[in-house]
Amino acid sequence: MVDTEGRLKDVNSYLSEGIHSVKGWCIPQLWQTIWPLYQDIGDGPVAEIGVFEGKFFIGLCKTFGATADNRAAAIDVFDMQQFNLDGAGVGKLDVVKKNLVTHGIAQDAVEFVQADSLALTHRDADRLVSEIGQCHFFSVDGCHEVAHTVNDIEFAMSVTANNGIIAVDDYTNPNWPGVQEAVARMYLHRDFPFIPLVVTCNKLLLASYSYHARYLGVIEAYLRTAHPQTRIKKVKRFGYDTLTIQPDQQHWQPLH
């Protein structure tokens, strides 16, 4: 049985204080979208390609309840910097491990995978699922080149549960146009089991066809009630109904 009140308190504590002590590029307001999704999906494995020093990854672990029995996966080139082709962030394994412990995430709750994501195969996907299970949330934040982004999103789709969410970082960042180009190439040329759901706080979130309409309703209902000051706009992306969510980025309000 999940202690929802305790979980919410722990997540709010990290978002109000801890997140600012870890280097990286995500903001607490992102959880206005993540929290209602978690409430619907529930505890389960999380993973990230490109963890850098763990800023977003720690928040995901806290939200989805990472433990030794509900493990997470941190995938990064880490010391193999010859594969960090865009120089987007130098992930350091020792720093990530230290930050995890500092913020209450046990090391045996995390599977560390040092790899060039372009080299990941179907066999690696099967191995990851056998180790931690199908992901409830998968963050794509590796190399921002077109080929890497397409590859990483497709890998994420292969290991994410049907009711899970995939987040693609830097979708709206003009410094990394390869991310938008990769997504456009994908959805203009073929169909995928995961489709655009939300754009918020520099990320594009994808959900499966099966849960897409449900999650649009879940997110909008939560925001209307809990964060009425947040701007919500329904727009079409690649022919799919999506939400553009714009929280007040100057002020953070605790989740509830």
C-alpha positions as CSV (number, residue, x, y, z in Angstrom):
1,M,0.0,0.0,0.0
2,V,1.4,3.4,-1.1
3,D,1.6,6.1,1.5
4,T,0.3,8.8,-0.9
5,E,0.5,11.6,1.7
6,G,4.1,10.7,2.6
7,R,5.0,10.4,-1.1
8,L,3.5,13.8,-1.9
9,K,5.4,15.3,1.0
10,D,8.7,13.8,-0.1
11,V,8.2,14.9,-3.7
12,N,7.2,18.5,-2.6
13,S,10.3,18.6,-0.4
14,Y,12.6,17.7,-3.3
15,L,10.9,20.2,-5.7
16,S,11.0,23.1,-3.2
17,E,14.6,22.5,-2.0
18,G,16.6,19.5,-3.2
19,I,16.2,19.9,-6.9
20,H,18.0,23.3,-6.8
21,S,21.2,21.6,-5.3
22,V,21.5,19.2,-8.3
23,K,22.9,20.5,-11.6
24,G,20.6,20.2,-14.6
25,W,17.9,21.8,-16.6
26,C,14.4,20.9,-15.4
27,I,12.1,23.0,-13.3
28,P,9.6,22.0,-10.5
29,Q,6.6,23.3,-12.4
30,L,7.0,20.3,-14.7
31,W,5.4,18.2,-12.0
32,Q,2.1,20.0,-12.5
33,T,1.8,17.6,-15.4
34,I,3.8,14.6,-14.0
35,W,1.9,14.3,-10.7
36,P,-1.6,13.7,-12.1
37,L,-0.2,11.2,-14.5
38,Y,1.6,9.4,-11.7
39,Q,-1.7,9.4,-9.7
40,D,-3.3,7.5,-12.6
41,I,-0.4,5.2,-13.5
42,G,0.9,4.4,-10.0
43,D,4.3,3.1,-8.9
44,G,6.5,1.4,-11.4
45,P,10.0,1.5,-13.0
46,V,11.4,4.7,-14.5
47,A,14.4,5.2,-16.8
48,E,16.3,8.0,-18.4
49,I,18.8,8.2,-21.2
50,G,21.1,11.1,-20.4
51,V,20.9,11.5,-16.7
52,F,23.7,14.1,-16.4
53,E,23.9,14.6,-12.6
54,G,20.4,13.2,-11.8
55,K,18.3,16.4,-11.4
56,F,15.2,15.0,-13.2
57,F,16.0,11.4,-12.6
58,I,15.9,11.8,-8.8
59,G,12.5,13.5,-9.1
60,L,11.2,10.6,-11.2
61,C,12.5,8.0,-8.7
62,K,10.8,9.8,-5.8
63,T,7.6,10.2,-7.7
64,F,7.2,6.7,-9.0
65,G,8.6,5.1,-5.8
66,A,12.0,3.6,-6.8
67,T,13.2,1.0,-4.4
68,A,15.2,-2.3,-4.5
69,D,11.9,-3.9,-5.5
70,N,10.9,-1.3,-7.9
71,R,14.0,-0.4,-9.7
72,A,15.0,2.5,-12.0
73,A,17.5,2.6,-14.9
74,A,20.1,5.4,-15.5
75,I,21.5,5.1,-19.0
76,D,24.4,7.4,-20.0
77,V,27.7,7.4,-21.8
78,F,29.2,8.5,-18.5
79,D,33.0,8.1,-18.8
80,M,32.8,7.2,-22.5
81,Q,32.8,10.9,-23.6
82,Q,33.9,10.1,-27.1
83,F,30.2,9.3,-27.8
84,N,28.9,12.6,-26.3
85,L,28.8,14.0,-29.8
86,D,26.8,17.2,-29.1
87,G,28.4,18.0,-25.7
88,A,25.0,18.5,-24.2
89,G,26.1,17.5,-20.7
90,V,28.9,15.4,-19.2
91,G,27.3,12.8,-17.0
92,K,29.6,11.6,-14.2
93,L,28.7,8.3,-12.6
94,D,30.2,9.1,-9.2
95,V,28.4,12.4,-9.0
96,V,25.1,10.8,-10.0
97,K,25.5,8.1,-7.3
98,K,26.4,10.7,-4.7
99,N,23.4,12.8,-5.6
100,L,21.0,9.8,-5.4
101,V,22.2,8.9,-1.9
102,T,22.0,12.5,-0.8
103,H,18.4,12.7,-1.8
104,G,17.3,9.4,-0.3
105,I,17.5,7.1,-3.3
106,A,19.2,3.8,-2.5
107,Q,21.9,2.7,-5.0
108,D,20.4,-0.8,-5.2
109,A,17.2,0.9,-6.4
110,V,19.0,1.9,-9.6
111,E,20.4,-0.1,-12.6
112,F,23.3,1.9,-14.1
113,V,23.8,1.3,-17.8
114,Q,27.0,2.8,-19.4
115,A,26.4,2.8,-23.1
116,D,26.2,4.8,-26.3
117,S,22.4,4.8,-26.8
118,L,22.9,4.3,-30.6
119,A,24.4,0.9,-29.8
120,L,21.4,-0.3,-27.8
121,T,19.7,-3.2,-29.5
122,H,16.4,-5.2,-29.1
123,R,18.4,-7.6,-27.0
124,D,19.3,-4.7,-24.7
125,A,15.7,-3.6,-24.5
126,D,14.6,-7.2,-23.5
127,R,17.4,-7.3,-20.9
128,L,16.3,-4.0,-19.4
129,V,12.7,-5.1,-19.2
130,S,13.8,-8.4,-17.6
131,E,15.8,-6.5,-15.0
132,I,13.4,-3.7,-14.0
133,G,10.1,-4.4,-15.8
134,Q,8.3,-2.2,-18.3
135,C,8.7,1.5,-17.6
136,H,6.0,3.7,-16.3
137,F,8.0,6.8,-17.2
138,F,10.9,7.0,-19.6
139,S,12.9,10.2,-20.1
140,V,14.8,10.8,-23.4
141,D,17.5,13.4,-22.8
142,G,20.6,12.0,-24.5
143,C,22.5,13.3,-27.5
144,H,20.3,15.8,-29.3
145,E,21.3,14.9,-32.8
146,V,18.5,13.8,-35.1
147,A,19.7,10.2,-35.4
148,H,20.2,9.8,-31.7
149,T,16.8,11.3,-30.7
150,V,14.9,9.1,-33.1
151,N,16.8,6.0,-31.9
152,D,16.3,6.9,-28.2
153,I,12.5,7.5,-28.6
154,E,12.1,4.2,-30.4
155,F,14.1,2.4,-27.7
156,A,11.9,4.1,-25.1
157,M,8.8,2.9,-26.9
158,S,10.1,-0.7,-26.8
159,V,10.5,-0.7,-23.0
160,T,7.6,1.5,-21.8
161,A,4.4,0.0,-20.6
162,N,1.2,0.7,-22.6
163,N,0.0,3.0,-19.8
164,G,3.4,4.6,-19.4
165,I,4.7,8.0,-20.5
166,I,7.7,9.0,-22.6
167,A,9.2,12.5,-22.1
168,V,11.4,14.0,-24.9
169,D,13.6,16.8,-23.5
170,D,14.5,20.1,-25.2
171,Y,11.7,19.9,-27.7
172,T,11.1,23.6,-27.5
173,N,14.8,24.6,-27.0
174,P,16.1,26.6,-30.1
175,N,19.6,25.6,-29.2
176,W,18.8,21.9,-30.0
177,P,16.8,21.9,-33.3
178,G,17.6,18.3,-33.9
179,V,15.0,17.2,-31.3
180,Q,12.1,18.9,-33.1
181,E,13.5,17.7,-36.5
182,A,13.7,14.1,-35.2
183,V,10.1,14.2,-33.9
184,A,8.8,15.7,-37.2
185,R,10.6,13.1,-39.2
186,M,9.0,10.4,-37.1
187,Y,5.4,11.5,-37.1
188,L,5.3,12.8,-40.7
189,H,6.5,9.5,-42.1
190,R,4.9,6.7,-40.2
191,D,2.7,5.8,-37.3
192,F,3.9,4.9,-33.8
193,P,2.3,3.3,-30.7
194,F,3.1,6.4,-28.7
195,I,1.8,9.8,-29.8
196,P,2.2,13.4,-28.8
197,L,0.2,14.3,-25.6
198,V,1.6,17.5,-24.0
199,V,4.2,20.1,-24.5
200,T,5.3,21.8,-21.2
201,C,8.4,23.1,-19.6
202,N,10.7,22.4,-22.6
203,K,9.5,18.8,-22.9
204,L,7.2,16.8,-25.2
205,L,5.3,14.0,-23.5
206,L,4.1,11.0,-25.4
207,A,1.4,8.5,-24.5
208,S,0.1,5.4,-26.1
209,Y,-3.0,5.5,-28.3
210,S,-4.8,3.4,-25.7
211,Y,-4.4,6.0,-22.9
212,H,-4.0,9.2,-24.9
213,A,-7.6,10.5,-24.5
214,R,-7.7,9.4,-20.8
215,Y,-4.5,11.2,-19.9
216,L,-5.6,14.4,-21.6
217,G,-8.6,14.5,-19.4
218,V,-6.7,13.6,-16.3
219,I,-4.1,16.3,-16.7
220,E,-6.7,19.0,-17.6
221,A,-9.0,18.2,-14.7
222,Y,-6.1,18.3,-12.2
223,L,-4.8,21.6,-13.5
224,R,-8.2,23.3,-13.5
225,T,-8.6,22.3,-9.9
226,A,-5.1,22.4,-8.4
227,H,-3.4,25.0,-10.5
228,P,-6.0,27.3,-12.1
229,Q,-3.4,30.0,-12.9
230,T,-1.6,27.6,-15.3
231,R,-2.4,28.3,-19.0
232,I,-3.7,25.4,-21.0
233,K,-4.3,25.4,-24.7
234,K,-5.6,22.5,-26.8
235,V,-3.8,22.3,-30.1
236,K,-3.2,19.7,-32.9
237,R,0.3,18.3,-33.3
238,F,0.9,16.0,-36.2
239,G,-2.8,15.5,-36.4
240,Y,-3.2,14.5,-32.7
241,D,-5.0,16.4,-29.9
242,T,-2.5,17.7,-27.5
243,L,-2.2,20.3,-24.6
244,T,0.3,23.1,-24.4
245,I,0.8,23.8,-20.7
246,Q,2.4,27.0,-19.5
247,P,2.8,27.3,-15.7
248,D,4.0,30.4,-13.9
249,Q,7.8,29.7,-14.1
250,Q,8.6,32.5,-11.6
251,H,6.7,31.0,-8.7
252,W,6.3,27.4,-7.6
253,Q,3.3,26.1,-5.7
254,P,3.4,22.8,-3.8
255,L,1.5,19.9,-5.4
256,H,-1.6,18.7,-3.7
